[in-house]
Amino acid sequence: MLEVIFLIIGFIIIIKSSDILVDCASSLAMKCKVPKMLIALTIVAFGTCAPEVAISFQSVASKNGTMAFANVVGSCIINTFLIIGLASLVRPIRVKHATIKKELPILLIITTGFCVLMLDSIFNPLTPNTFSRADGIILILLFLMFVAYIIQLSRRKSEEDEQQPKYKNIFLILFLLIGSIICITLSSDVIVDNAVILAEKLKVSEKVITMVLIVIGTSLPEMVMTITSAKKKEFDMAIGNIIGTNIFNICIVLGLPITIFGDLVLDNFNLADIMTVFLTSFLLYIFARSERVVSKKEGIVMLAIVIAYYICLIIG
């Protein structure tokens, strides 16, 4: 009963904190006269990645390749297909031409590079799938390409319609922004920990706990943030958060610890996992190009893919 109470409290805190985070991020962009996409790709995306960072460094340091890659692969799939899918059902997500032309292609390049690096056995059947320090360095270099784009974006003035920010004091904005990110991170930890305890009491298998509760649980900050942004018609925040988070997950959450701690063997990952990760950025790009909107029908397709993937994962 105590775990259920903590779960409810955790969800209340994360929902309210995400609401404040969206308003603060939007207010910060208006005050600094920079595109909202810039704030979404950086502060918001990196801030909501804290749970994945902690899990990845811990698992790579202990040479637990399965958990490290399940964390990143699962997060990319959940972030795109589940979160964007759900957000588009709340409100079809309008995508700007600049996002289709620049941010989404960068995500597609980085995701494709990541998938290719996971295919050692395809190119050489005698070689097991291994993620080496050299692969980690390649991901860091891809991230530097993204940083170069961020620097270019920071020089661009906002072309948003003149709106009044909800919060006008810059110090209050920064205080609430940092505070909301901390609350989101801590509440997601509370939710994951109590969900795992509850699942163990109900005798749910370890595989289901890892791939469902932990991966989806650590994606709760992105989920609530993106859905909240869609409801508020802050579409740049909604899609920018997912683009930035996926790039950060692949390049830094995985690439950085592997560069530091060395090679990892990719056990329990097959071509279906890799192709599903590739489809996350490819289909998001294709759907966004169609009339510059991710529609409810396309959201349903995304949800169908993630449901089918998880059914196969659990059954297999």
PyMOL commands that set and color helices and strands:
alter all, ss='L'
color gray80, all
select helices_A, chain A and resi 2-32+36-47+50-61+65-90+97-117+120-123+133-154+170-201+206-218+220-231+235-261+271-289+296-315
alter helices_A, ss='H'
color red, helices_A
select strands_A, chain A and resi 93-94+130-131+264-265+293-294
alter strands_A, ss='S'
color yellow, strands_A
deselect
rebuild
show_as cartoon
